[in-house]
Amino acid sequence: MKRAITVTVLAATMLSSCVSKKKYVALESELDDTRSTLQKTQVEKEEIEEKYARIEERVADYNSKINSLREENDSKMEMNDLTVMSNNNKDKMRATIAKMDPEKVAEAKTLEDSINLAVSHNLKSNISEGSDDEDIDITVDETVVMINVSDKLLFGSGSYRVSNNAQPLLKKLAEVINSEPAMEVMIEGHTDDRTMVEGSYIQDNWDLSVRRATSIVRLLQDKYDVAPEKLIAAGRSSYQPLVDNTNNENRAKNRRTRIVIIPNLDKFFAMLESE
């Protein structure tokens, strides 16, 4: 009996050893496959990294070319502006800038900035003669001239009757407009946010802003002989304030008339000349 048990145990042990061997071989084979796959993956990874590096190099090269073209284009545009300007206009611009506040001149970073500053300075000198410097603000954006005139210079409170104090300004403005047939001018009325007095003959701020713009347009046409087809009257009510309507000082800034002059390029350069 003991011998039979011994044989059985021995057979079981041998069978167990045999199965473990097979598993070992299988695992070893799987390990080899894994190593092979890992090596293949590593090679593929290196190839991808190499391709990515080449792509990055090409992108950097393209960006460099694009930036170079942009710089060249900007340079050409500035040269084109210089070419458009006659030597006479260049001299006028330099003469005007020489008379300006050095701090303002220092703000000009490009040729266009310098031209805009010179045009603004000359227009303000010509148009605002006899007026408080703070009542008129002139800015230029890509040859479009924008003149903001304070309400107190043009109108009485809540009125659209043009003040006599505004006549010299409007006369000068008409001379600028009449000097160029192709010039267009838009007169925009702006108010603060206060409502009209109840029972007033003026309905609201829309009504007031439009009436003020129309009053100026009629004067330019009837008194100063500006061709009506060159004029546009517009009212913006209180909806485009320069500053928040939080106090009397801010409201005074928002009560204004904006005069937008759109000249052609030749006439824009002619504005460099100061009388």
Backbone torsions as a table, in degrees:
resi	resn	phi	psi	omega
1	MET	NA	-47.4	178.9
2	LYS	-58.2	-38.2	-179.1
3	ARG	-66.3	-37.7	-179.9
4	ALA	-64.8	-40.9	179.5
5	ILE	-65.2	-43.6	-179.2
6	THR	-59.5	-44.3	179.4
7	VAL	-62.1	-41.5	-179.5
8	THR	-63.6	-46.2	179.0
9	VAL	-61.6	-43.0	179.9
10	LEU	-61.7	-41.4	179.6
11	ALA	-64.8	-40.7	179.9
12	ALA	-65.3	-40.0	179.8
13	THR	-63.9	-43.8	179.9
14	MET	-63.6	-41.2	-179.7
15	LEU	-63.7	-42.1	179.4
16	SER	-63.3	-42.8	179.1
17	SER	-62.9	-37.2	-179.4
18	CYS	-65.5	-45.8	179.4
19	VAL	-62.5	-44.0	-179.9
20	SER	-60.7	-37.9	177.7
21	LYS	-62.3	-43.9	179.6
22	LYS	-63.3	-43.6	178.8
23	LYS	-61.9	-40.0	-179.7
24	TYR	-62.0	-45.2	179.3
25	VAL	-61.9	-41.9	-179.3
26	ALA	-64.7	-44.0	179.1
27	LEU	-63.7	-39.9	178.8
28	GLU	-63.0	-40.2	178.2
29	SER	-65.0	-41.9	178.8
30	GLU	-63.9	-38.4	178.3
31	LEU	-63.5	-42.0	178.2
32	ASP	-61.5	-42.6	178.7
33	ASP	-61.8	-41.7	-179.5
34	THR	-63.8	-42.7	178.0
35	ARG	-61.7	-41.7	179.8
36	SER	-63.2	-44.9	179.4
37	THR	-63.3	-43.0	179.8
38	LEU	-60.8	-43.0	179.3
39	GLN	-63.9	-41.2	178.9
40	LYS	-64.0	-42.5	178.7
41	THR	-62.7	-40.1	179.2
42	GLN	-62.3	-42.1	178.2
43	VAL	-63.5	-44.9	179.2
44	GLU	-62.3	-40.2	179.3
45	LYS	-61.2	-43.9	179.7
46	GLU	-64.4	-38.3	178.3
47	GLU	-65.2	-42.3	179.3
48	ILE	-64.2	-43.6	179.1
49	GLU	-61.1	-38.2	178.9
50	GLU	-66.4	-43.3	178.3
51	LYS	-63.1	-42.5	-179.3
52	TYR	-62.8	-40.5	178.7
53	ALA	-63.1	-39.8	178.4
54	ARG	-65.8	-40.3	179.0
55	ILE	-64.0	-43.8	178.2
56	GLU	-59.8	-39.9	179.5
57	GLU	-64.3	-40.9	179.1
58	ARG	-66.5	-42.0	179.2
59	VAL	-62.1	-44.1	178.1
60	ALA	-60.7	-39.0	179.0
61	ASP	-65.6	-43.9	177.8
62	TYR	-61.5	-45.2	179.8
63	ASN	-60.5	-39.7	178.4
64	SER	-62.4	-42.4	179.4
65	LYS	-66.3	-40.6	180.0
66	ILE	-62.8	-46.7	178.8
67	ASN	-61.8	-38.2	178.6
68	SER	-64.2	-42.1	178.6
69	LEU	-65.3	-39.2	178.4
70	ARG	-62.0	-46.7	179.6
71	GLU	-61.4	-40.7	179.0
72	GLU	-64.8	-40.6	-179.4
73	ASN	-66.4	-43.0	178.3
74	ASP	-61.2	-40.8	179.7
75	SER	-64.1	-41.2	179.5
76	LYS	-65.4	-39.8	-179.9
77	MET	-62.3	-43.2	178.9
78	GLU	-65.3	-39.4	178.0
79	MET	-64.5	-36.6	177.6
80	ASN	-62.8	-41.6	177.7
81	ASP	-60.5	-42.6	179.2
82	LEU	-64.5	-37.1	-179.9
83	THR	-67.3	-40.2	180.0
84	VAL	-63.3	-38.4	179.5
85	MET	-73.0	131.2	174.5
86	SER	-74.9	163.3	177.2
87	ASN	-60.1	-33.8	179.0
88	ASN	-63.2	-44.4	179.4
89	ASN	-67.1	-36.0	176.6
90	LYS	-61.9	-42.4	179.4
91	ASP	-63.8	-40.5	178.7
92	LYS	-63.9	-41.3	179.8
93	MET	-62.6	-45.2	-179.5
94	ARG	-63.7	-39.1	-179.8
95	ALA	-65.5	-40.2	178.8
96	THR	-65.9	-47.0	-178.7
97	ILE	-61.0	-34.0	-179.8
98	ALA	-64.0	-24.8	-178.9
99	LYS	-91.9	-5.7	-174.2
100	MET	-88.6	165.8	176.5
101	ASP	-62.4	123.0	-178.1
102	PRO	-56.5	-31.3	179.6
103	GLU	-66.3	-39.3	177.9
104	LYS	-69.6	-40.1	179.5
105	VAL	-62.1	-36.5	-178.7
106	ALA	-64.7	-20.3	179.4
107	GLU	-74.3	-19.0	-179.0
108	ALA	-75.1	119.1	-178.3
109	LYS	-101.6	-21.5	-177.5
110	THR	-130.9	172.4	176.1
111	LEU	-60.4	-41.9	179.8
112	GLU	-60.2	-41.5	177.9
113	ASP	-60.0	-42.2	-178.6
114	SER	-64.5	-43.6	178.4
115	ILE	-61.5	-46.2	-179.3
116	ASN	-59.9	-42.8	178.7
117	LEU	-61.9	-43.5	-178.6
118	ALA	-65.3	-44.0	178.7
119	VAL	-62.5	-45.9	179.9
120	SER	-59.3	-44.9	-178.1
121	HIS	-62.3	-46.7	-177.6
122	ASN	-67.3	-42.0	178.6
123	LEU	-62.2	-43.3	-179.2
124	LYS	-64.9	-39.5	178.6
125	SER	-62.4	-40.2	-177.4
126	ASN	-77.9	-45.4	-172.0
127	ILE	-79.1	-37.8	-171.2
128	SER	-92.1	15.6	-178.9
129	GLU	-57.5	124.6	179.8
130	GLY	86.7	-3.6	-179.7
131	SER	-105.9	158.0	175.0
132	ASP	-64.6	131.2	-177.0
133	ASP	-58.1	-30.4	-177.7
134	GLU	-77.0	-15.2	-177.2
135	ASP	-80.6	-14.5	-177.0
136	ILE	-129.3	129.4	176.9
137	ASP	-128.0	128.1	-177.7
138	ILE	-120.6	127.5	175.3
139	THR	-128.5	157.3	-179.8
140	VAL	-129.7	132.6	177.8
141	ASP	-135.1	106.6	179.2
142	GLU	52.3	52.1	177.3
143	THR	71.5	2.1	172.7
144	VAL	-92.2	121.5	-177.0
145	VAL	-96.3	127.6	179.8
146	MET	-119.9	120.5	-177.5
147	ILE	-114.1	115.4	175.4
148	ASN	-97.6	121.9	-178.9
149	VAL	-114.7	128.8	-178.4
150	SER	-61.0	145.5	179.4
151	ASP	-57.9	-39.3	-174.4
152	LYS	-67.4	-20.6	178.0
153	LEU	-80.7	-27.0	-172.7
154	LEU	-104.2	-37.9	-170.4
155	PHE	-138.1	157.0	168.8
156	GLY	-80.6	166.8	-177.6
157	SER	-60.1	124.4	177.3
158	GLY	69.4	12.0	-176.4
159	SER	-114.4	156.6	173.5
160	TYR	-114.8	12.4	175.1
161	ARG	-80.5	124.0	-176.5
162	VAL	-71.5	131.6	-178.8
163	SER	-70.2	149.4	175.7
164	ASN	-63.4	-27.7	179.6
165	ASN	-64.9	-19.0	-177.4
166	ALA	-86.5	-11.1	-173.7
167	GLN	-61.0	-45.1	178.5
168	PRO	-59.4	-38.7	178.4
169	LEU	-64.0	-46.6	-178.3
170	LEU	-66.9	-34.1	177.7
171	LYS	-63.8	-46.1	178.0
172	LYS	-63.5	-41.3	179.2
173	LEU	-61.7	-42.6	179.6
174	ALA	-62.6	-37.1	178.5
175	GLU	-63.2	-40.1	177.3
176	VAL	-63.9	-45.6	-177.9
177	ILE	-65.8	-43.0	-176.7
178	ASN	-71.1	-14.8	-177.8
179	SER	-75.3	-10.2	-177.3
180	GLU	-141.6	113.3	-177.5
181	PRO	-59.8	-33.1	-174.5
182	ALA	-85.4	-0.5	-175.7
183	MET	-75.5	138.6	174.6
184	GLU	-115.6	146.0	-176.9
185	VAL	-135.2	128.9	175.9
186	MET	-112.1	128.7	177.2
187	ILE	-103.7	118.2	-177.9
188	GLU	-112.5	125.8	174.1
189	GLY	-92.3	136.0	178.2
190	HIS	-130.2	141.5	179.4
191	THR	-124.0	174.4	169.2
192	ASP	-86.6	-168.2	-174.0
193	ASP	-97.7	6.8	179.1
194	ARG	-71.6	142.9	-179.6
195	THR	-83.8	159.4	178.9
196	MET	-70.1	152.7	175.8
197	VAL	-63.7	136.8	-178.1
198	GLU	-60.3	132.9	-178.9
199	GLY	86.1	3.0	-179.7
200	SER	-68.0	153.0	177.5
201	TYR	-71.9	-13.4	174.9
202	ILE	-97.7	127.6	-171.8
203	GLN	-68.6	-51.9	-177.8
204	ASP	-161.9	-172.3	-177.9
205	ASN	-67.2	-28.5	173.9
206	TRP	-61.3	-47.8	-179.3
207	ASP	-61.1	-45.8	-178.2
208	LEU	-63.7	-45.2	-177.0
209	SER	-65.5	-38.4	179.3
210	VAL	-70.4	-41.7	179.9
211	ARG	-62.5	-39.8	178.9
212	ARG	-64.1	-44.9	178.5
213	ALA	-62.1	-41.9	-178.7
214	THR	-67.3	-36.2	178.7
215	SER	-61.7	-41.9	-179.7
216	ILE	-69.4	-42.0	178.5
217	VAL	-60.0	-42.3	-179.5
218	ARG	-64.6	-40.4	178.1
219	LEU	-63.8	-44.9	179.3
220	LEU	-60.0	-38.6	-179.3
221	GLN	-75.9	-51.3	-170.2
222	ASP	-81.3	-38.0	-175.3
223	LYS	-96.0	-32.2	-173.3
224	TYR	-116.1	12.4	169.0
225	ASP	59.1	35.0	173.5
226	VAL	-81.4	132.2	-179.3
227	ALA	-61.5	125.8	-175.1
228	PRO	-62.2	-27.4	-179.4
229	GLU	-69.0	-12.0	178.0
230	LYS	-91.8	-6.0	-171.4
231	LEU	-108.3	145.3	176.2
232	ILE	-132.5	128.7	176.6
233	ALA	-106.0	130.4	-178.2
234	ALA	-142.8	146.8	176.4
235	GLY	-121.1	133.6	-178.6
236	ARG	-113.2	4.2	-179.2
237	SER	53.1	-135.2	-177.9
238	SER	-107.4	14.1	-167.3
239	TYR	-91.6	2.9	172.6
240	GLN	-132.3	63.9	-178.3
241	PRO	-70.8	150.8	173.8
242	LEU	-75.7	-36.8	179.5
243	VAL	-139.0	166.2	178.6
244	ASP	-64.3	140.1	179.6
245	ASN	-81.0	64.0	-174.2
246	THR	-100.3	-16.2	179.0
247	ASN	-153.8	173.7	-176.1
248	ASN	-62.5	-37.5	-179.8
249	GLU	-64.2	-43.7	178.2
250	ASN	-67.1	-39.7	179.1
251	ARG	-62.4	-37.6	178.3
252	ALA	-62.8	-36.8	178.0
253	LYS	-66.9	-34.6	-177.0
254	ASN	-79.2	-21.6	176.0
255	ARG	-81.9	101.5	-172.6
256	ARG	-155.1	166.8	170.7
257	THR	-119.9	128.0	179.3
258	ARG	-104.9	128.3	-179.9
259	ILE	-110.9	117.0	-177.0
260	VAL	-107.6	117.0	-178.4
261	ILE	-108.4	126.8	-179.3
262	ILE	-116.6	90.2	180.0
263	PRO	-90.3	165.0	169.7
264	ASN	-79.2	171.6	-171.2
265	LEU	-63.6	-40.2	-179.5
266	ASP	-61.2	-44.2	-179.4
267	LYS	-70.0	-31.8	177.3
268	PHE	-61.3	-44.9	178.1
269	PHE	-67.2	-30.9	179.8
270	ALA	-66.1	-24.0	178.5
271	MET	-69.1	-7.8	175.9
272	LEU	-69.3	-19.1	-176.4
273	GLU	-83.3	128.8	177.8
274	SER	-102.2	136.2	-179.7
275	GLU	-76.5	NA	NA
